[in-house]
Amino acid sequence: MQPRLWLLVAAQLAALRGSSALVQTPASLTAQTNQTVMLSCEAKTPPTNSRIYWLRQRLAPSADSHHEFLAFWDLTKGTVYGKEVEQERLTVLRDSSRYTLSLQSVKPSDSGVYFCMTVGNPDLTFGKGTQLSVVDVLPTTPQPTKKTTPKKKVLRFPNLVTQKGPSCAPLIVGPLVAVVLLLLVSLGVAIHLHCLQRRARLRLLKHLRLYPLEKFSR
């Protein structure tokens, strides 16, 4: 591609907003050194020249940002690489309308914003970019603190032990019945004696009333 075109690309990227015609995923990605990274670009409308270009911007987007042409995919030529690109680590794949940039054995120097682009006549269409960060050690995600719920205390009553063997109830009820019967008999005897004494008194009183003089004359 002519240098004049890449100057135009750099000018366009400086004010880049991205287009919905090219959808890049993921929006951001953190990878560990020596891992393989897959960046996806899906064309919602087929490009006019069947080419998808991949660019890299190492610094944050600004007027002085430097953009690198990495590679593009062509229907007849396949993957075409830019200058000073390590071809053994970079591959462009196509699956229908989805174009994938594969980076193998990534290094911290591979960090940056990766854009996919199509060249029209005369428009240039860009994806919104994927922010790639390559680190030696992946940051650890703090585990959420689990709130412990105090266990409810359950009051347990001791089980009542059922005594096996003959019941003691007859041994207790028997003497009680005997005592009650004895009391009833004693009460009956007392009532009978009281009745006899009362009758004797009545007879004596009657006798005295009938024969008073006879008693005193004797």
N, CA, C and O of each residue as an XYZ file, in Angstrom:
872
protein
N       0.844     -1.190      0.000
C       0.000      0.000      0.000
C       0.876      1.236      0.000
O       1.938      1.219      0.622
N       0.472      2.332     -0.684
C       1.273      3.523     -0.830
C       1.383      4.257      0.497
O       0.439      4.248      1.287
N       2.554      4.910      0.762
C       2.723      5.651      2.013
C       1.687      6.745      2.170
O       1.274      7.058      3.287
N       1.261      7.333      1.051
C       0.275      8.399      1.128
C      -1.027      7.902      1.754
O      -1.690      8.633      2.489
N      -1.384      6.656      1.455
C      -2.608      6.092      2.015
C      -2.482      5.878      3.515
O      -3.440      6.088      4.258
N      -1.290      5.456      3.967
C      -1.099      5.212      5.397
C      -1.074      6.504      6.191
O      -1.422      6.509      7.372
N      -0.664      7.613      5.557
C      -0.782      8.905      6.224
C      -2.254      9.265      6.414
O      -2.643      9.829      7.437
N      -3.046      8.933      5.428
C      -4.481      9.169      5.545
C      -5.086      8.305      6.635
O      -5.962      8.741      7.383
N      -4.604      7.068      6.714
C      -5.085      6.171      7.769
C      -4.760      6.733      9.139
O      -5.608      6.724     10.031
N      -3.532      7.227      9.319
C      -3.129      7.792     10.605
C      -3.980      8.995     10.966
O      -4.349      9.175     12.126
N      -4.290      9.815      9.977
C      -5.132     10.982     10.241
C      -6.539     10.557     10.643
O      -7.148     11.147     11.536
N      -7.037      9.546      9.986
C      -8.371      9.049     10.327
C      -8.390      8.446     11.733
O      -9.346      8.661     12.478
N      -7.357      7.702     12.104
C      -7.318      7.053     13.417
C      -7.188      8.062     14.539
O      -7.615      7.791     15.662
N      -6.615      9.205     14.264
C      -6.445     10.216     15.306
C      -7.792     10.678     15.839
O      -7.910     11.017     17.017
N      -8.800     10.695     14.993
C     -10.149     11.095     15.409
C     -11.104      9.906     15.335
O     -12.288     10.060     15.036
N     -10.576      8.736     15.609
C     -11.337      7.501     15.417
C     -12.496      7.392     16.403
O     -12.335      7.607     17.604
N     -13.642      7.061     15.878
C     -14.802      6.770     16.711
C     -15.300      5.350     16.495
O     -16.020      4.803     17.330
N     -14.925      4.772     15.398
C     -15.357      3.418     15.111
C     -16.677      3.388     14.374
O     -17.451      4.345     14.410
N     -16.921      2.280     13.708
C     -18.138      2.121     12.920
C     -18.840      0.840     13.333
O     -18.212     -0.136     13.743
N     -20.176      0.873     13.210
C     -20.952     -0.326     13.530
C     -20.867     -1.362     12.420
O     -21.323     -2.493     12.589
N     -20.273     -0.976     11.263
C     -20.129     -1.930     10.163
C     -19.078     -2.980     10.472
O     -19.151     -4.097      9.960
N     -18.089     -2.632     11.315
C     -17.050     -3.575     11.740
C     -17.137     -3.717     13.258
O     -16.930     -2.746     13.987
N     -17.437     -4.900     13.725
C     -17.611     -5.147     15.159
C     -16.415     -5.941     15.668
O     -16.188     -7.076     15.249
N     -15.645     -5.330     16.582
C     -14.459     -5.983     17.143
C     -14.756     -6.527     18.529
O     -15.403     -5.870     19.344
N     -14.278     -7.725     18.781
C     -14.402     -8.346     20.100
C     -13.102     -9.061     20.437
O     -12.454     -9.623     19.553
N     -12.716     -9.045     21.712
C     -13.336     -8.281     22.800
C     -12.915     -6.819     22.749
O     -12.025     -6.457     21.978
N     -13.546     -5.973     23.563
C     -13.172     -4.561     23.601
C     -11.819     -4.378     24.269
O     -11.063     -3.481     23.896
N     -11.507     -5.207     25.243
C     -10.208     -5.159     25.928
C      -9.834     -6.565     26.355
O     -10.692     -7.425     26.551
N      -8.531     -6.779     26.495
C      -8.041     -8.122     26.814
C      -6.696     -8.008     27.506
O      -5.823     -7.254     27.076
N      -6.538     -8.767     28.586
C      -5.258     -8.864     29.286
C      -4.745    -10.288     29.141
O      -5.435    -11.244     29.497
N      -3.538    -10.424     28.620
C      -2.960    -11.748     28.367
C      -1.609    -11.857     29.052
O      -0.940    -10.856     29.309
N      -1.220    -13.092     29.341
C       0.074    -13.355     29.953
C       1.101    -13.648     28.871
O       0.775    -14.163     27.801
N       2.334    -13.310     29.170
C       3.424    -13.522     28.221
C       3.443    -14.970     27.726
O       3.259    -15.912     28.497
N       3.673    -15.118     26.411
C       3.777    -16.409     25.716
C       2.421    -17.071     25.460
O       2.378    -18.194     24.958
N       1.346    -16.421     25.783
C       0.036    -16.961     25.444
C      -0.317    -16.636     23.987
O       0.339    -15.811     23.351
N      -1.361    -17.295     23.467
C      -1.890    -17.005     22.138
C      -3.158    -16.179     22.288
O      -4.040    -16.514     23.078
N      -3.241    -15.099     21.523
C      -4.358    -14.163     21.618
C      -5.123    -14.171     20.297
O      -4.522    -14.161     19.223
N      -6.454    -14.189     20.386
C      -7.316    -14.164     19.204
C      -8.173    -12.902     19.267
O      -8.936    -12.709     20.214
N      -8.043    -12.039     18.247
C      -8.826    -10.815     18.149
C      -9.767    -10.950     16.957
O      -9.341    -11.324     15.864
N     -11.033    -10.649     17.167
C     -12.047    -10.886     16.144
C     -12.573     -9.576     15.575
O     -12.697     -8.575     16.280
N     -12.884     -9.609     14.259
C     -13.493     -8.473     13.570
C     -14.555     -9.029     12.619
O     -14.248     -9.776     11.690
N     -15.804     -8.650     12.873
C     -16.902     -9.149     12.045
C     -17.430     -8.035     11.151
O     -17.790     -6.960     11.632
N     -17.474     -8.297      9.848
C     -17.972     -7.316      8.883
C     -19.475     -7.495      8.710
O     -19.932     -8.520      8.202
N     -20.242     -6.487      9.137
C     -21.695     -6.563      8.990
C     -22.119     -6.418      7.532
O     -23.152     -6.948      7.121
N     -21.306     -5.690      6.747
C     -21.539     -5.581      5.297
C     -20.272     -6.023      4.589
O     -19.188     -5.639      5.027
N     -20.340     -6.802      3.528
C     -19.136     -7.291      2.846
C     -18.287     -6.126      2.337
O     -18.824     -5.212      1.712
N     -16.957     -6.136      2.591
C     -16.085     -5.077      2.076
C     -16.073     -5.083      0.553
O     -16.213     -6.129     -0.080
N     -15.899     -3.879     -0.030
C     -15.966     -3.756     -1.496
C     -14.814     -4.466     -2.180
O     -14.977     -5.001     -3.276
N     -13.621     -4.476     -1.528
C     -12.473     -5.127     -2.168
C     -12.080     -6.426     -1.483
O     -11.006     -6.965     -1.751
N     -12.949     -6.944     -0.588
C     -12.734     -8.229      0.097
C     -11.461     -8.247      0.930
O     -10.877     -9.308      1.147
N     -11.025     -7.079      1.399
C      -9.822     -7.028      2.229
C     -10.156     -6.456      3.607
O     -10.896     -5.481      3.740
N      -9.587     -7.095      4.617
C      -9.676     -6.596      5.988
C      -8.250     -6.333      6.463
O      -7.421     -7.243      6.482
N      -7.964     -5.087      6.848
C      -6.631     -4.688      7.294
C      -6.598     -4.672      8.824
O      -7.579     -4.337      9.489
N      -5.426     -5.049      9.357
C      -5.204     -4.995     10.797
C      -4.088     -4.001     11.081
O      -3.012     -4.077     10.488
N      -4.352     -3.057     12.001
C      -3.394     -2.027     12.400
C      -3.191     -2.101     13.905
O      -4.044     -2.601     14.638
N      -2.046     -1.595     14.352
C      -1.760     -1.555     15.789
C      -1.306     -0.158     16.165
O      -0.498      0.457     15.468
N      -1.825      0.324     17.253
C      -1.431      1.618     17.802
C      -0.852      1.358     19.192
O      -1.581      0.973     20.107
N       0.436      1.564     19.349
C       1.109      1.201     20.602
C       0.780      2.166     21.733
O       0.703      1.751     22.889
N       0.585      3.439     21.424
C       0.300      4.424     22.452
C      -1.187      4.731     22.478
O      -1.938      4.294     21.606
N      -1.608      5.492     23.492
C      -3.007      5.907     23.554
C      -3.318      6.782     22.347
O      -2.457      7.550     21.917
N      -4.523      6.690     21.788
C      -4.857      7.465     20.589
C      -4.632      8.957     20.784
O      -5.152      9.552     21.728
N      -3.862      9.556     19.896
C      -3.581     10.990     19.914
C      -3.102     11.395     18.532
O      -2.948     10.556     17.645
N      -2.863     12.714     18.353
C      -2.412     13.204     17.047
C      -1.018     12.704     16.709
O      -0.656     12.618     15.535
N      -0.222     12.371     17.740
C       1.155     11.919     17.517
C       1.286     10.403     17.581
O       2.403      9.886     17.590
N       0.191      9.693     17.626
C       0.263      8.241     17.731
C       0.873      7.645     16.471
O       0.691      8.145     15.361
N       1.599      6.564     16.686
C       2.222      5.852     15.565
C       1.429      4.578     15.305
O       1.197      3.787     16.220
N       1.019      4.383     14.069
C       0.210      3.230     13.695
C       1.030      2.299     12.825
O       1.737      2.726     11.911
N       0.919      1.034     13.128
C       1.660      0.023     12.369
C       0.691     -0.807     11.535
O      -0.351     -1.249     12.018
N       1.054     -1.005     10.292
C       0.297     -1.926      9.455
C       0.837     -3.327      9.716
O       2.020     -3.594      9.507
N      -0.037     -4.219     10.173
C       0.376     -5.579     10.508
C       0.147     -6.539      9.346
O       1.083     -7.194      8.889
N      -1.074     -6.625      8.874
C      -1.380     -7.575      7.797
C      -2.781     -7.305      7.287
O      -3.555     -6.592      7.925
N      -3.107     -7.871      6.144
C      -4.478     -7.859      5.663
C      -4.777     -9.200      5.016
O      -3.879     -9.934      4.605
N      -6.057     -9.493      4.941
C      -6.492    -10.756      4.339
C      -7.090    -10.459      2.976
O      -7.960     -9.599      2.836
N      -6.604    -11.194      1.960
C      -7.066    -11.012      0.589
C      -7.675    -12.317      0.088
O      -7.203    -13.406      0.412
N      -8.728    -12.184     -0.703
C      -9.450    -13.356     -1.185
C      -8.573    -14.263     -2.037
O      -8.730    -15.484     -1.995
N      -7.658    -13.695     -2.803
C      -6.802    -14.485     -3.698
C      -5.419    -14.746     -3.118
O      -4.832    -15.799     -3.370
N      -4.888    -13.798     -2.340
C      -3.522    -13.925     -1.837
C      -3.450    -14.503     -0.427
O      -2.390    -14.946      0.014
N      -4.574    -14.498      0.272
C      -4.533    -14.952      1.657
C      -4.008    -13.845      2.552
O      -4.416    -12.692      2.409
N      -3.092    -14.178      3.491
C      -2.545    -13.192      4.423
C      -1.354    -12.481      3.791
O      -0.420    -13.124      3.312
N      -1.393    -11.150      3.793
C      -0.287    -10.320      3.299
C       0.230     -9.517      4.482
O      -0.543     -8.819      5.139
N       1.551     -9.606      4.768
C       2.132     -9.008      5.962
C       2.759     -7.653      5.646
O       3.183     -7.382      4.523
N       2.801     -6.804      6.693
C       3.507     -5.547      6.593
C       4.985     -5.751      6.849
O       5.424     -6.854      7.172
N       5.759     -4.668      6.700
C       7.200     -4.754      6.910
C       7.512     -4.930      8.396
O       6.793     -4.426      9.258
N       8.582     -5.645      8.674
C       9.093     -5.874     10.030
C       8.064     -6.571     10.927
O       8.084     -6.405     12.147
N       7.193     -7.325     10.335
C       6.214     -8.101     11.104
C       6.712     -9.534     11.236
O       7.103    -10.155     10.248
N       6.697    -10.054     12.455
C       7.118    -11.434     12.694
C       6.009    -12.365     12.194
O       5.038    -12.640     12.900
N       6.178    -12.834     10.976
C       5.115    -13.608     10.331
C       4.832    -14.929     11.039
O       3.712    -15.437     10.992
N       5.854    -15.486     11.698
C       5.647    -16.770     12.371
C       4.757    -16.627     13.613
O       4.261    -17.625     14.135
N       4.555    -15.402     14.085
C       3.722    -15.200     15.281
C       2.359    -14.595     14.957
O       1.519    -14.465     15.847
N       2.130    -14.229     13.719
C       0.896    -13.516     13.374
C       0.208    -14.193     12.195
O       0.842    -14.511     11.189
N      -1.093    -14.407     12.332
C      -1.881    -15.041     11.276
C      -3.244    -14.365     11.201
O      -3.837    -14.025     12.225
N      -3.736    -14.173      9.974
C      -5.081    -13.643      9.768
C      -5.943    -14.768      9.193
O      -5.597    -15.367      8.175
N      -7.051    -15.045      9.844
C      -7.953    -16.122      9.440
C      -9.311    -15.540      9.069
O      -9.714    -14.493      9.576
N     -10.007    -16.236      8.177
C     -11.342    -15.793      7.784
C     -12.334    -16.946      7.912
O     -12.060    -18.082      7.526
N     -13.499    -16.608      8.471
C     -14.601    -17.561      8.559
C     -15.874    -16.808      8.206
O     -16.460    -16.130      9.050
N     -16.294    -16.931      6.959
C     -17.452    -16.195      6.453
C     -17.186    -14.694      6.563
O     -16.266    -14.184      5.924
N     -17.979    -13.983      7.366
C     -17.793    -12.536      7.513
C     -16.953    -12.170      8.724
O     -16.827    -10.989      9.048
N     -16.380    -13.151      9.396
C     -15.566    -12.912     10.586
C     -14.087    -13.095     10.242
O     -13.688    -14.095      9.647
N     -13.286    -12.100     10.633
C     -11.843    -12.118     10.392
C     -11.143    -12.106     11.746
O     -11.457    -11.287     12.610
N     -10.201    -13.013     11.923
C      -9.540    -13.179     13.215
C      -8.047    -12.966     13.066
O      -7.401    -13.526     12.181
N      -7.510    -12.127     13.969
C      -6.067    -11.907     14.041
C      -5.529    -12.766     15.178
O      -5.908    -12.581     16.334
N      -4.645    -13.703     14.848
C      -4.068    -14.611     15.841
C      -2.637    -14.188     16.127
O      -1.804    -14.115     15.223
N      -2.360    -13.911     17.403
C      -1.015    -13.538     17.853
C      -0.511    -14.643     18.766
O      -1.127    -14.938     19.789
N       0.607    -15.251     18.398
C       1.177    -16.344     19.188
C       2.382    -15.849     19.975
O       3.109    -14.954     19.545
N       2.573    -16.466     21.154
C       3.717    -16.133     22.024
C       3.826    -14.625     22.223
O       4.863    -14.022     21.947
N       2.745    -14.030     22.704
C       2.711    -12.575     22.850
C       3.740    -12.104     23.872
O       4.120    -12.839     24.783
N       4.182    -10.855     23.695
C       5.165    -10.220     24.566
C       4.599     -8.887     25.044
O       3.661     -8.362     24.446
N       5.166     -8.336     26.121
C       4.689     -7.025     26.576
C       4.763     -5.958     25.490
O       3.964     -5.021     25.491
N       5.717     -6.089     24.556
C       5.827     -5.110     23.468
C       4.661     -5.204     22.482
O       4.482     -4.310     21.655
N       3.869     -6.271     22.559
C       2.697     -6.401     21.694
C       1.494     -5.628     22.225
O       0.453     -5.569     21.571
N       1.634     -5.038     23.403
C       0.518     -4.295     23.988
C       0.176     -3.087     23.120
O       1.059     -2.458     22.537
N      -1.094     -2.778     23.046
C      -1.552     -1.640     22.263
C      -3.007     -1.805     21.877
O      -3.690     -2.712     22.354
N      -3.478     -0.916     21.004
C      -4.849     -0.981     20.505
C      -4.813     -1.508     19.080
O      -4.112     -0.962     18.228
N      -5.567     -2.570     18.822
C      -5.592     -3.219     17.510
C      -6.903     -2.857     16.803
O      -7.992     -3.017     17.354
N      -6.765     -2.365     15.574
C      -7.923     -1.956     14.781
C      -8.018     -2.807     13.527
O      -7.007     -3.156     12.919
N      -9.256     -3.138     13.147
C      -9.486     -3.701     11.821
C     -10.084     -2.604     10.941
O     -10.758     -1.702     11.437
N      -9.832     -2.687      9.632
C     -10.221     -1.601      8.738
C     -10.522     -2.150      7.353
O      -9.904     -3.116      6.906
N     -11.466     -1.530      6.689
C     -11.722     -1.810      5.275
C     -11.511     -0.526      4.482
O     -11.772      0.568      4.984
N     -11.041     -0.657      3.247
C     -10.780      0.481      2.364
C     -11.850      0.503      1.290
O     -11.974     -0.431      0.498
N     -12.627      1.591      1.272
C     -13.660      1.744      0.256
C     -13.243      2.772     -0.777
O     -12.059      3.078     -0.920
N     -14.184      3.283     -1.469
C     -13.896      4.300     -2.491
C     -14.895      5.446     -2.338
O     -15.985      5.375     -2.905
N     -14.556      6.518     -1.578
C     -13.211      6.778     -1.036
C     -13.142      6.552      0.465
O     -12.122      6.873      1.074
N     -14.194      6.008      1.092
C     -14.284      5.960      2.550
C     -13.424      4.845      3.140
O     -13.194      3.805      2.524
N     -12.957      5.112      4.374
C     -12.279      4.101      5.188
C     -13.196      3.771      6.368
O     -13.748      4.671      7.001
N     -13.352      2.498      6.656
C     -14.218      2.065      7.753
C     -13.374      1.335      8.782
O     -12.615      0.424      8.451
N     -13.520      1.753     10.049
C     -12.725      1.190     11.135
C     -13.622      0.514     12.165
O     -14.779      0.888     12.357
N     -13.053     -0.490     12.819
C     -13.678     -1.018     14.016
C     -13.346     -0.115     15.192
O     -12.545      0.810     15.056
N     -13.953     -0.372     16.345
C     -13.723      0.468     17.518
C     -12.450      0.106     18.263
O     -12.066      0.800     19.205
N     -11.788     -0.973     17.854
C     -10.503     -1.317     18.450
C     -10.608     -2.283     19.613
O     -11.633     -2.370     20.289
N      -9.509     -3.013     19.829
C      -9.372     -3.912     20.977
C      -8.109     -3.540     21.735
O      -7.016     -3.545     21.168
N      -8.254     -3.217     23.019
C      -7.114     -2.858     23.866
C      -6.481     -4.140     24.402
O      -7.102     -4.881     25.165
N      -5.231     -4.391     23.990
C      -4.504     -5.586     24.436
C      -3.400     -5.182     25.396
O      -2.584     -4.312     25.091
N      -3.381     -5.821     26.556
C      -2.329     -5.608     27.552
C      -1.665     -6.944     27.825
O      -2.322     -7.902     28.233
N      -0.349     -7.006     27.598
C       0.411     -8.238     27.831
C       1.273     -8.028     29.063
O       2.060     -7.083     29.117
N       1.132     -8.898     30.049
C       1.863     -8.794     31.313
C       2.531    -10.128     31.609
O       2.116    -11.175     31.113
N       3.574    -10.066     32.429
C       4.269    -11.300     32.811
C       3.447    -12.122     33.801
O       3.456    -13.352     33.758
N       2.741    -11.432     34.691
C       1.922    -12.113     35.701
C       0.524    -11.515     35.650
O       0.356    -10.300     35.744
N      -0.461    -12.365     35.501
C      -1.841    -11.890     35.463
C      -2.278    -11.400     36.837
O      -1.960    -12.032     37.844
N      -2.999    -10.289     36.896
C      -3.490     -9.810     38.193
C      -4.493    -10.788     38.775
O      -5.303    -11.380     38.062
N      -4.418    -10.938     40.062
C      -5.336    -11.857     40.746
C      -6.608    -11.109     41.115
O      -6.572     -9.955     41.544
N      -7.713    -11.784     40.940
C      -9.009    -11.206     41.295
C      -9.311    -11.531     42.751
O      -9.360    -12.703     43.124
N      -9.517    -10.499     43.587
C      -9.813    -10.785     44.996
C     -11.103    -11.561     45.144
O     -12.113    -11.260     44.508
N     -11.047    -12.554     45.989
C     -12.232    -13.368     46.232
C     -13.251    -12.579     47.053
O     -12.883    -11.904     48.014
N     -14.524    -12.660     46.682
C     -15.540    -11.942     47.466
C     -15.608    -12.473     48.888
O     -15.548    -13.676     49.139
N     -15.735    -11.523     49.806
C     -15.809    -11.888     51.217
C     -17.155    -12.517     51.520
O     -18.205    -11.932     51.255
N     -17.110    -13.698     52.071
C     -18.346    -14.396     52.416
C     -18.766    -14.013     53.826
O     -17.999    -14.145     54.780
N     -19.978    -13.545     53.934
C     -20.525    -13.180     55.233
C     -21.065    -14.423     55.917
O     -21.976    -15.092     55.430
N     -20.467    -14.702     57.064
C     -20.879    -15.901     57.791
C     -22.119    -15.596     58.621
O     -22.151    -14.621     59.372
N     -23.100    -16.405     58.485
C     -24.340    -16.255     59.243
C     -24.264    -17.118     60.494
O     -24.067    -18.330     60.402
N     -24.422    -16.494     61.676
C     -24.343    -17.298     62.905
C     -25.420    -18.366     62.935
O     -26.579    -18.126     62.596
N     -25.012    -19.528     63.343
C     -25.954    -20.640     63.401
C     -26.897    -20.478     64.583
O     -26.486    -20.096     65.679
N     -28.151    -20.773     64.344
C     -29.136    -20.701     65.406
C     -28.985    -21.892     66.343
O     -28.837    -23.038     65.919
N     -29.028    -21.572     67.643
C     -28.920    -22.634     68.630
C     -30.277    -23.312     68.795
O     -31.302    -22.654     68.970
N     -30.259    -24.588     68.737
C     -31.490    -25.370     68.880
C     -31.477    -26.043     70.239
O     -30.569    -26.806     70.569
N     -32.509    -25.741     71.022
C     -32.616    -26.360     72.339
C     -33.163    -27.767     72.187
O     -34.231    -27.985     71.616
N     -32.420    -28.690     72.700
C     -32.834    -30.088     72.613
C     -33.104    -30.622     74.006
O     -32.257    -30.541     74.895
N     -34.283    -31.161     74.181
C     -34.649    -31.736     75.467
C     -34.244    -33.205     75.502
O     -34.339    -33.911     74.498
N     -33.792    -33.655     76.671
C     -33.390    -35.067     76.759
C     -34.583    -35.981     76.543
O     -35.692    -35.715     77.007
N     -34.330    -37.032     75.846
C     -35.389    -38.011     75.580
C     -35.782    -38.731     76.863
O     -34.934    -39.142     77.655
N     -37.074    -38.871     77.042
C     -37.569    -39.604     78.205
C     -37.358    -41.088     77.983
O     -37.796    -41.653     76.981
N     -36.681    -41.710     78.935
C     -36.362    -43.125     78.813
C     -37.513    -43.939     79.381
O     -37.893    -43.776     80.540
N     -38.044    -44.784     78.581
C     -39.138    -45.659     79.017
C     -38.563    -46.890     79.696
O     -37.791    -47.648     79.107
N     -38.958    -47.069     80.949
C     -38.425    -48.194     81.711
C     -39.123    -49.479     81.288
O     -40.350    -49.567     81.254
N     -38.327    -50.439     80.979
C     -38.853    -51.731     80.586
C     -39.065    -52.600     81.812
O     -38.381    -52.430     82.821
N     -40.014    -53.536     81.734
C     -40.265    -54.456     82.834
C     -41.634    -54.208     83.448
O     -42.383    -53.363     82.959
N     -41.969    -54.922     84.502
C     -43.289    -54.785     85.131
C     -43.482    -53.414     85.738
O     -42.542    -52.804     86.248
N     -44.723    -52.934     85.676
C     -45.019    -51.613     86.194
C     -45.141    -51.652     87.712
O     -45.540    -52.660     88.295
N     -44.782    -50.514     88.345
C     -44.865    -50.419     89.805
C     -46.224    -49.914     90.262
O     -46.462    -49.783     91.463
N     -47.126    -49.625     89.316
C     -48.420    -49.060     89.699
C     -49.219    -49.976     90.619
O     -49.763    -49.500     91.616
N     -49.310    -51.285     90.321
C     -50.090    -52.143     91.248
C     -49.527    -52.144     92.653
O     -50.296    -52.222     93.611
N     -48.216    -52.059     92.814
C     -47.618    -52.072     94.143
C     -48.004    -50.846     94.937
O     -48.038    -50.881     96.167
N     -48.297    -49.753     94.237
C     -48.653    -48.524     94.941
C     -50.160    -48.435     95.150
O     -50.620    -48.023     96.215
N     -50.928    -48.822     94.130
C     -52.386    -48.690     94.208
C     -52.982    -49.661     95.233
O     -53.948    -49.330     95.922
N     -52.396    -50.872     95.329
C     -52.935    -51.880     96.262
C     -53.005    -51.381     97.694
O     -54.084    -51.411     98.288
N     -51.902    -50.923     98.276
C     -51.973    -50.420     99.663
C     -52.914    -49.239     99.820
O     -53.568    -49.097    100.853
N     -52.989    -48.377     98.786
C     -53.896    -47.234     98.886
C     -55.340    -47.695     98.971
O     -56.126    -47.165     99.756
N     -55.685    -48.684     98.160
C     -57.052    -49.217     98.208
C     -57.345    -49.836     99.576
O     -58.430    -49.659    100.129
N     -56.360    -50.565    100.113
C     -56.556    -51.190    101.429
C     -56.764    -50.143    102.509
O     -57.607    -50.311    103.389
N     -55.988    -49.052    102.442
C     -56.127    -47.986    103.443
C     -57.497    -47.344    103.337
O     -58.141    -47.057    104.345
N     -57.943    -47.119    102.087
C     -59.264    -46.500    101.902
C     -60.364    -47.408    102.453
O     -61.282    -46.945    103.130
N     -60.260    -48.709    102.155
C     -61.262    -49.646    102.671
C     -61.263    -49.676    104.193
O     -62.320    -49.726    104.823
N     -60.061    -49.646    104.782
C     -59.970    -49.658    106.248
C     -60.605    -48.423    106.850
O     -61.283    -48.488    107.875
N     -60.372    -47.283    106.187
C     -60.982    -46.048    106.683
C     -62.499    -46.103    106.569
O     -63.222    -45.655    107.459
N     -62.972    -46.666    105.443
C     -64.422    -46.775    105.282
C     -65.034    -47.691    106.352
O     -66.086    -47.382    106.913
N     -64.361    -48.829    106.629
C     -64.860    -49.750    107.664
C     -64.863    -49.076    109.032
O     -65.817    -49.190    109.802
N     -63.754    -48.362    109.314
C     -63.673    -47.676    110.620
C     -64.761    -46.628    110.741
O     -65.372    -46.450    111.795
N     -64.990    -45.924    109.604
C     -66.042    -44.904    109.640
C     -67.416    -45.548    109.852
O     -68.255    -45.039    110.597
N     -67.619    -46.688    109.171
C     -68.906    -47.375    109.353
C     -69.100    -47.851    110.800
O     -70.185    -47.724    111.367
N     -68.018    -48.403    111.385
C     -68.109    -48.869    112.778
C     -68.380    -47.710    113.717
O     -69.180    -47.819    114.646
N     -67.692    -46.581    113.460
C     -67.881    -45.418    114.331
C     -69.308    -44.908    114.237
O     -69.917    -44.544    115.243
N     -69.842    -44.883    113.007
C     -71.221    -44.420    112.835
C     -72.198    -45.376    113.534
O     -73.157    -44.949    114.177
N     -71.930    -46.670    113.392
C     -72.817    -47.651    114.045
C     -72.787    -47.519    115.568
O     -73.831    -47.558    116.219
N     -71.581    -47.361    116.137
C     -71.472    -47.192    117.596
C     -72.164    -45.920    118.055
O     -72.812    -45.879    119.101
N     -72.003    -44.861    117.222
C     -72.648    -43.596    117.587
C     -74.172    -43.757    117.605
O     -74.870    -43.222    118.466
N     -74.650    -44.512    116.623
C     -76.094    -44.745    116.576
C     -76.572    -45.562    117.788
O     -77.622    -45.279    118.366
N     -75.787    -46.574    118.156
C     -76.157    -47.392    119.313
C     -76.166    -46.558    120.589
O     -77.077    -46.679    121.408
N     -75.136    -45.700    120.756
C     -75.098    -44.866    121.968
C     -76.287    -43.903    122.011
O     -76.862    -43.645    123.068
N     -76.635    -43.384    120.841
C     -77.743    -42.426    120.803
C     -79.057    -43.125    121.157
O     -79.897    -42.587    121.879
N     -79.207    -44.342    120.624
C     -80.425    -45.091    120.936
C     -80.507    -45.412    122.444
O     -81.568    -45.327    123.062
N     -79.352    -45.781    123.000
C     -79.334    -46.110    124.443
C     -79.718    -44.899    125.282
O     -80.442    -45.027    126.269
N     -79.235    -43.733    124.892
C     -79.552    -42.509    125.627
C     -81.041    -42.176    125.511
O     -81.692    -41.768    126.473
N     -81.551    -42.369    124.287
C     -82.974    -42.075    124.100
C     -83.843    -43.016    124.934
O     -84.845    -42.600    125.517
N     -83.447    -44.287    124.983
C     -84.209    -45.252    125.774
C     -84.144    -44.901    127.274
O     -85.140    -44.976    127.993
N     -82.943    -44.517    127.712
C     -82.797    -44.160    129.128
C     -83.629    -42.934    129.463
O     -84.264    -42.867    130.515
N     -83.618    -41.967    128.556
C     -84.375    -40.741    128.802
C     -85.876    -41.041    128.819
O     -86.621    -40.478    129.621
N     -86.299    -41.914    127.943
C     -87.698    -42.286    127.887
C     -88.110    -43.037    129.151
O     -89.197    -42.834    129.693
N     -87.231    -43.891    129.594
C     -87.517    -44.666    130.797
C     -87.612    -43.761    132.009
O     -88.485    -43.971    132.851
N     -86.785    -42.804    132.126
C     -86.814    -41.877    133.257
C     -88.094    -41.047    133.240
O     -88.634    -40.704    134.292
N     -88.561    -40.736    132.076
C     -89.761    -39.931    131.996
C     -91.004    -40.760    132.386
O     -91.968    -40.246    132.954
N     -90.939    -42.056    132.058
C     -92.106    -42.887    132.344
C     -92.159    -43.329    133.813
O     -93.237    -43.441    134.398
N     -91.034    -43.566    134.373
C     -91.038    -44.090    135.745
C     -90.156    -43.240    136.655
O     -89.151    -43.742    137.158
N     -90.476    -42.037    136.873
C     -89.611    -41.221    137.757
C     -89.849    -41.525    139.240
O     -88.886    -41.621    140.001
N     -91.108    -41.680    139.667
C     -91.397    -41.863    141.069
C     -90.915    -43.202    141.559
O     -90.439    -43.342    142.685
N     -91.045    -44.178    140.697
C     -90.624    -45.523    141.088
C     -89.152    -45.551    141.421
O     -88.712    -46.271    142.318
N     -88.425    -44.787    140.714
C     -86.974    -44.773    140.926
C     -86.650    -44.149    142.261
O     -85.817    -44.655    143.013
N     -87.328    -43.025    142.558
C     -86.970    -42.331    143.785
C     -87.499    -43.058    145.022
O     -86.933    -42.945    146.110
N     -88.616    -43.821    144.836
C     -89.174    -44.511    145.997
C     -88.288    -45.645    146.424
O     -88.231    -45.949    147.616
N     -87.646    -46.237    145.583
C     -86.740    -47.338    145.883
C     -85.460    -46.781    146.497
O     -84.551    -47.542    146.828
